[in-house]
Amino acid sequence: MAPNLSATDRRLWTLAWPLMLTNLTVPLLGLVDTAVLGHLESPEYLGAVAVGANLFSILYWTFGFMRMGTTGLAAQAWGKRDSFGQVALLLRSVMLAAGIGLLLILFHQPLIKLGLTLMNPSPDVTELAAEYAAIRIWSAPAVLCQYTLVGWLIGTQFPRGPMIMLIVANGLNIVLDVLFVTGLGWNSRGVAIATVIAEYGAAGIGFAIVLSRMPEGQRLTRALFGELADYLKILQVNRYIMVRTIALLLVLAFFTAQGARQGDTILAANAVLITFLLLISNALDGFANAAEALIGEAIGKDSRRRFRVVFQSALRWSLWGALLLTIIFVLGGKALITLLTGIEEVRSMAWRYLPWLWLLPFASVWGFLLDGVFIGATRTRDMQNTMLFSALGVFLPVWWLTTGWGNHGLWFSLICLMLARAVSMGWLCWSHTRQDRWFSGR
């Protein structure tokens, strides 16, 4: 690291670069899924995975609080040097995650049917997406346990753990994608099988890493498991993140559904461009995830100065990251689309809507960073309220007013959602700082 960086910048980067590399493997997997299916003879396979993957984004990230809530609480326990609190939180969260995952498997048929009905893709895409979803659901316990493990490792400031978990697992997924789709010709079904195998691989690696990170002298006792009230408290604390996440993912599902209603070609083109949105969010989330850990630690230590310095450092580096991503998409967007699909009609359609992608990094960077600040401070109710305002008060009205613009109106509405989150969360951040609410009434 350059010698002129401050101590806070160095700590932020020490946490951020492994998390950034970890996060970038997630859209990399999506890029490979898109690439191996985008070069097949029909866009229906690509559309099926776009619909199916979006369905599972909603289903799994409904319980994304298992990651985000764990990070904030673990970071504050880390700041207080509370070993018992760290281990108890992890154990109880893992048990909740495994239980919820088994329930999702048990009730998967009506959930999948409802999801596909709401998305309303073409009959050919629906059939393939249903097959994909029936396979993917078996990864539910592994995925939700991963959320808690990753959240705990970030909160306790061991970012290399998630990096090892996801790089190895996604590397396995990529190899299996190529083998099952290109080698064995299993198409969208092969992508689903590869993902399930890789998710359990990631969970197994995560458990091994966490066991090696247990605080010294902390033994497995009955008290760590807690009582029913302790599990209900975790759910209660995180219910706001659940509502916020559902609202965000329903917006993305609505986006996919509206694209599907305009035809399979627009559905596939939007799937290609949304893959780049995931690339943006996961790259910039490296700084946001680092902020979660350091902000939570500052609050655990009751240090207002530390809070302010961490926020300023994370904001500065997030803006530099947004600038770099904008340059990449402006100069290389067409080439990246060409890499992802060889279907000429999909490629041409994606090129038509590429300029909207140029606006996304700077429109979304503020919300991504402030998510990290609010998670670290466990101000989850604010996250819920700003997302509901942005989705219901901005995204839907703007979409309705611009329906005559077709797919351009859909992309414009998404940009407005990002800007609404930036403004509403920024105002609350300023208000909490001015009235010193970050350290009181949590």
Stockholm file with secondary structure:
# STOCKHOLM 1.0

chainA/1-442         MAPNLSATDRRLWTLAWPLMLTNLTVPLLGLVDTAVLGHLESPEYLGAVAVGANLFSILYWTFGFMRMGTTGLAAQAWGKRDSFGQVALLLRSVMLAAGIGLLLILFHQPLIKLGLTLMNPSPDVTELAAEYAAIRIWSAPAVLCQYTLVGWLIGTQFPRGPMIMLIVANGLNIVLDVLFVTGLGWNSRGVAIATVIAEYGAAGIGFAIVLSRMPEGQRLTRALFGELADYLKILQVNRYIMVRTIALLLVLAFFTAQGARQGDTILAANAVLITFLLLISNALDGFANAAEALIGEAIGKDSRRRFRVVFQSALRWSLWGALLLTIIFVLGGKALITLLTGIEEVRSMAWRYLPWLWLLPFASVWGFLLDGVFIGATRTRDMQNTMLFSALGVFLPVWWLTTGWGNHGLWFSLICLMLARAVSMGWLCWSHTRQDRWFSGR
#=GR chainA/1-442 SS CCTTSCHHHHHHHHHHHHHHHHHHHHHHHHHHHHHHHHTSSCHHHHHHHHHHHHHHHHHHHTTTHHHHHHHHHHHHHHHHTCHHHHHHHHHHHHHHHHHHHHHHHHTHHHHHHHHHHHHCCCHHHHHHHHHHHHHHGGGHHHHHHHHHHHHHHHHTTCTHHHHHHHHHHHHHHHHHHIIIIIITCCHHHHHHHHHHHHHHHHHHHHHHHHHHTCCTTCCCCHHHHCCHHHHHHHHHHHHHHHHHHHHHHHHHHHHHHHHHHTCHHHHHHHHHHHHHHHHHHHHHHHHHHHHHHHHHHHHHTTCHHHHHHHHHHHHHHHHHHHHHHHHHHHHHHHHHHHHHCCCHHHHHHHHHTHHHHHHHHHHHHHHHHHHHHHHHTTCHHHHHHHHHHHIIIIIHHHHHHTGGGTHHHHHHHHHHHHHHHHHHHHHHHHHHHHTTCTTSCC
#=GC SS_cons         CCTTSCHHHHHHHHHHHHHHHHHHHHHHHHHHHHHHHHTSSCHHHHHHHHHHHHHHHHHHHTTTHHHHHHHHHHHHHHHHTCHHHHHHHHHHHHHHHHHHHHHHHHTHHHHHHHHHHHHCCCHHHHHHHHHHHHHHGGGHHHHHHHHHHHHHHHHTTCTHHHHHHHHHHHHHHHHHHIIIIIITCCHHHHHHHHHHHHHHHHHHHHHHHHHHTCCTTCCCCHHHHCCHHHHHHHHHHHHHHHHHHHHHHHHHHHHHHHHHHTCHHHHHHHHHHHHHHHHHHHHHHHHHHHHHHHHHHHHHTTCHHHHHHHHHHHHHHHHHHHHHHHHHHHHHHHHHHHHHCCCHHHHHHHHHTHHHHHHHHHHHHHHHHHHHHHHHTTCHHHHHHHHHHHIIIIIHHHHHHTGGGTHHHHHHHHHHHHHHHHHHHHHHHHHHHHTTCTTSCC
//
